[in-house]
Amino acid sequence: MIDESSYDRRRLRQWLAGDARADGVTRRDMLRLLAAAGAGAAGVAGIGATPAAAEGPGIVKPIPEDLFTVRGTNAETRWAALHDTGYHTPVDRFFVRNHTSTPVIDPDDWTLRVWGSGLHGSGAVFGLDDLRALPSVTLSAFVECAGNGRSFYATQQAEPVSGTPWTLGAVGVARWRGVPLGEVLRRAGLGRAAVDVMPRGLDDEFVSGGVNLGRVRRPMPVAKALDDVLLVHEMNGAPLPPDHGSPVRVLVPSWVGIASIKWVGDIEVSATPLYSPWNTDFYRLFGASYPATGSAPLGRQTIKSAFELAWNAEFGAGRTHRLTGRSWSGAGGVRQVDVSVDGGARWRPAVLHDAPRRHGWVRWSYDWTPATAGPAELLARATDVRGTTQPERSVHNTQGYLFDAVVRHPVTVV
């Protein structure tokens, strides 16, 4: 069982029946948060957004205005800053999503404890040198916040939503290097009775809606943990930086970003089902187009496109300009991108500069020679290998998840 939505639906049923554990949060508080999610309450939106009382970004690396837009405890990448940066997002431009603030952990003092009823014996403790000595894997993959693109529900579709008002910059592709989680679990004594694996971060406890939810943690089935999950200690060929999970983070390819726990400090391996506030049942879709109890839990991200261009950029009339951008899909690689320079009246194919990649994006370009001065709208529309094409409108949900519509990018011709 490695499908995210199926797993979370099953664990919710088990938790409601009393057959799954949710340590650290009372049953009363969990039920209240679940009920509030159905009402679109801000308290539950806070699980996937920024707490209202957050003070400052709490980010270690420089976040200059030309590279980032600060959103509470988070820093969103400006797309114009990605122009000519290559396939992988440079670390100094990679977005930051924090529930609280970035902890600075001495790699020499860091340890990873693997424990729980799903192991033979008492488990194991690994230092960073222990992990580095194990067989490693390098994988290029994107990490994306479930709310990426959220602001366009309001600004483009005039539909209100709750949560951090991301545009399209809560995504980045990096070259990650780390140890397969399965290798670590086997060395720790993985038992046949194990059903769930739950990494937990070392950042501060998170309070939302008046409830202390504890440290960020999220379980996954053993099958997924043994499939393609990595314990990452390098990013783009260098040690993992503090804001991106140093010394070690989890990378869960194809699952929503919250699954890739940063600053991992312990991993519970359980012989009984586990549940947490960060299971995707808090990342469901509510609104007029969905059942009163919400949609199935979110799984993979949707399909999106972005121009490597500032909002309201200016272009000279009568000159040829090369427009560039990137498109990606959580369901697989992107095989086609079409561009419109007249607000969607006509579409022409863009030139793709990468082959479709399962966990990555494609870069593309389009040459445009605007004839007359005045305002214009640029649009980019992607189609992935499964045949899914970005729609004109995204189906509204109250928490603003999974925006997938074509974004109308305003520019001015002078």
N, C-alpha and C positions, 0 to 999 in steps of 0.2 A: 504494500500500500504506500505509494509515493506521490499520489495525486493530492495536492494541498487541500482543495475544497472538500473532497471526499473524507479525508482524514479529519478535518476540523468539524464537519457535520457529525461524524461519528463520535468524536470526543465530547462535543456539546451534549449529545443525547446521553452519553455515559455519565457526564458530570451531573446533569439534571436528575438522573436516576440514582445518583449516589455511588456510581461505580468508577469515577475518575477523581483524582485528587487535584485540589487547587490550593496548595499551601500558601500561606502568607496573606490571604484575603478571606474575610469571613463569607460564609454562604449568603448572608443577608446583603452584604455590600455587592457581591457578585451579581445577585439577582436584581438589585437596584440598578446597577450599571447596565445590565442587559436590557432591562425595561426602558431605561433612559435612551439607550441606543435606538430603540424602536421609535422613540419620540423625537429623535434628532437632537437630544439635549447637548448643551455645550460641555457638560462634565465628561461625557463619554467621548466627544470629539477630541477632548484633550489628550486621550490616550494616543491618538495618532497626530496630534497637533502640538502647539506650544502652550504650556500652562500660562494662564493670564498673569500670574505673579512673577514670571521670569524676569530677572534683572540682568540685562546685558547678555552678550552672546556666549560668554564662557568658552571661547574658542582660542586655541593656542597659536595657530599659524596666522600670519598677516591676512587680513581680509579687506584689501583696498577697494574703494568704490568702483574702480574701473574693472574689477574682476568679479565682484560679488554684490548682491543685494542682501543686507542683513534682515532676517525675519525672526525676531525674538531670539531664541537660542540657536538659530539655524543661519546658514549662509548659502544663498542660492547663486549658482554660477550664471554670469552674464554670457549669453550665447556669442556675442561679438568677440569675447575674449578667447573663444575656441578656434577662431579663424587661423589657418596655417599652423595648427599645433600638432598635426599628425593624428593617427588613429586613436591612440590612447589619451585620455584626459590627463594633462599634467597635474601632479599632486597639488601645486600651488593654485590650481583652478578647480579642483574637484569639490563638489558641493559638500556641505557638512549638515548632517541631521542629528541633533542632540536632543534627548529628552530633558536633560539637566545641563551639565557642563562637562567639558573634556577633562578626564582625570589624567594626571601625569604620573606614570608608573615606571619605576626603575626596572629595566629589563633584567638586570642581574638579580633582583629580589623577587621577580615574578615567578609564580608557580601555577600550574593547572592541576586541580584536583578532580579526578574522575572517580565517582562513588555511586552507590545505590544498590537496591535490591536486585537489579538485573545483572549483577556481576558475580563471578566466583570470588570469594574472599572479600577483603576489605578495600579493594580498588587500588589506585596508583596515583602518584604525584609526579608530574613532569616539569622540568625547568625548560627555559628557552633553548639551551644547548642540547637537551635531550630531544626536543622536537626537530631541531635543525639536523640532527644526526640520522633521522629517519628518512626513508625514501620520499621524495617530494614530487609535486605535480605543478606545472605552470598552466594557467588558464586565463584567457582574455574573456571578460564578462562584464556586463553592466550591472550596476546596483541602482535602483530607482525607488524613490518614495512612492507609496500608494496614492498620495494626494498630488503628485506632480501634474501640473496643468489645471489645478483646482480653480484658480481665479477666473478662468475663462467661462465658467458657468455663469458668473455674475456679469463680467464685462462684455462678453460676446453673445450670451444667450439671455441676459437679464433675468437669471434665475439665482436666488440667494442660496448660499451654502455656508457651512461652518468649517473652521479649521484654518491652518496656515495658508495664506493666499499665494501659493507657488504659481509662477508662470510655467516655463518648461525647463527650468534649470536645476531641478532636483533629480538629476540623473548623471551618471558618469561611467565611462568604460575604462578599466584598468587591466594591467597584466599582473595577475595575482599569483604568488607562489606560496605553497604550503604543503602540509601533510594531509593525506586523506584521513578524515575523521575515523573511518572504519579501521585503519591501521592502529590508531591510538586506542580505540575501544577494544580491539582484539588483544593488544598488549596489556590492557588493564584487566582482562579476564571477562570479556563479554560472555554472558550465559545464554542458554537457549530459552530461558524464560523471559528475557528482556523484550519489552514492547515499545517503550518510549525513551527518547534521549532529549534532555533539556539543558542547553547551555544557558549560563547566567552571566551578565556583565558585572564589571567592577565599578561602574559609575554610581552616582548617588541614587538613593531611593527616590521614586517619582510619586508625587502627590497630585491627584486629579479629582475634581469634584468633591473635595474634602476627604478623599479616601487615600490612604497610603498604600500604593500598589507594590511597594518594594522595588528591588532592582529589576531592570528589564530582563526578561527571560521568556523563552518560547520553545515549547516542545516540538519534536518531530518524530515520526515513526522510525523504528530501527531500520526499516527497509530503505528509507531516504538517506539516513545517516551513513549507511553502508554503500550507497549508490555513487554520489558525486559531490558530497559535501567536503569542504576543505577547512583545515585550521591554518589560516593565512598568517605568515610573518613577514612577507615582502610585498611591496606595491610598486610596480613599474621599475623593478630591478634594484630597489633600495629597501632598507628596513621600514616596516610599517610606521607611518607617522602617528603621533598621539591622536589627532582629530579623526583618524580613520581606523583606530582600534588598537594601537600599540600597547603591549608587545604582540598580541595575537588576537585575531578576530575570526569569527565564523563566516564562511561564504557558502550560501545555499543557492546554487544556480537555479534559475527559473521560478523561484518562489518570491513573494513580495519582499521588499527591502527589510522590513522589520524582522524577518527570520535570520538575517545575517548579523547576529549579535556582535557588537564591538566590545573590546576590552574583556574578553571572556576570562573568567577566573575559576569557574567550576562547571562540571558537566555531570548532571545526575542521569544515571541509567536505571530505569525503573521496570520492575516486573508487573506494575499496575499502571493503568492509563493515567496520564498527566494532563492538566489543563492550566491555563494562566490567563491573566487579563490581556495578554498580547496574542492569544490565538485569534485567527482572523474572523471569529464571530463578532468581534468588535469592529471589524473592517468589512461590514456588510453594506448592502445598498438599501436605503429606505427612501420612500417618496411615492408619488402618485402612480408610478409605473411598476411598483413592486408590491408584494404581499405585505400585509400589516406587520408580519413577523420578520420582514426583511428578506433579501435575496439569500441565495447560498453564499457561504463565505468567499471572500475574494481569493483568487488564485493568482494566475500570472497577470502581469501588467498588460495594458492595451497597446495599440499601435499609434505611433506619433511621428511628427516631422517638425523640424525647427530650422529656420534660417540662421546662419552665423552672422547676425546683423543686429545692430542696435534698433530699438523701437524708434520710429519716426526718423530714420536715417535719410540723408539727402543724396540725390543722384543728379548728375548733369544731363540735360536733354541733348539728344543727338550724338551721344557717346555710347560705346558698348561697355557694359559692366558685367563682370562675372559674379553671379550670385552663387553662394555655396551654402551647404547645409548638411544635416544628418537626419536619418530616419531609422527607427528601430521598432521591434515588436516583441512582446513577451511570448508570443506563440511560435516564434521561429524567425529566420532571417527575412529581410526585406528584398524583394526581387524587382521592384519597379517603383519609380518616383516620378510623378507628373507635377509640373509647375504652371501656375497661372499668374500672369502679370497684369491682368485686367479685372481683378476681383472675382474670378471664377467663371467668366464668360467663355473663355477658351483655355484648353489645357494642351501642353506640349511635354514630351518626355525629357527628363533631365538625364545627364550623363552620370552613370554610377562609377565610382572609383574603387569599390570593394565588392567582392563576391558576398552573397548572403551568408551570414554567420548566425548560428543558433542562439548564442548568448550576447551578440554584439549588434552594432549598427552599421549602416553603410553611409559613406560620404558621397555627396553628389554635387554637381554644378550645372548652371544654366546661364547662357549668355543673353543679356537683355539690352536692347537699345531703345530707350524711351524716346518718343518723338516729340511730345509736347509737355510743357511745364504744368504742374499742379499736383494734387494729392493722388495717390495710387495705393492699391492693396495687393500685396504679394501673397500667394497661397502655394503650399506644397502638400501633395497628397500621396501617401505611400500605400503599396500593396505588398503583403507578405507572401511567403511561400505556400501558405494555406489558402490564399485567394482572398483574404480579408483586406478591404480597402477602407481608408478613413472616411467616415460619413461627413455630411454637411453639418449635422447637429449631433451632440452627444446626449444620450438619455439622462435626464437630470436625476440626481440623488442628493439627499439633504446634506451629506457630509463631503460631497465634492470629490469622490474617488473616481478613478479610471476615466478621466476625460480623454476622449479619442478623436474628437472632431477636428477637421481642418482649421488651423488657426489663421485668422486674417491679420497679416502683418502690415501695418500702415507705414508708408514712406512718402517722401515728397520729391518731385522732380523739379529742378530749378534750371 
